[in-house]
Amino acid sequence: KGIPSSEIYLSRLRLENGEKIKWNRLFSTRSNNINGPIDMYVIETISGNEICKIYISPYQSTTSNKAPKGFKIVK
């Protein structure tokens, strides 16, 4: 439901070992099979090592409680 929901989701994301992450929104893009923009985030360890890039579709009706492979969600 918008960029604030993406930030909430990312703030609940941890590495599998429980380590916190940090992120930076890089840009917005589109895909033929998803309505609305898709935001690309670079995910890093707290010390600044890049782990991966994650794509989030922020304008969906619900926020996922699923974590990408290598991550977990904390409540």
Secondary structure, 3 states (H helix, E strand, C coil): CCHHHHHHHHHCEEECCCCEEEEEEEEEEEECCEEEEEEEEEEEECCCCEEEEEEECCCCCCCCCCCCCCEEECC
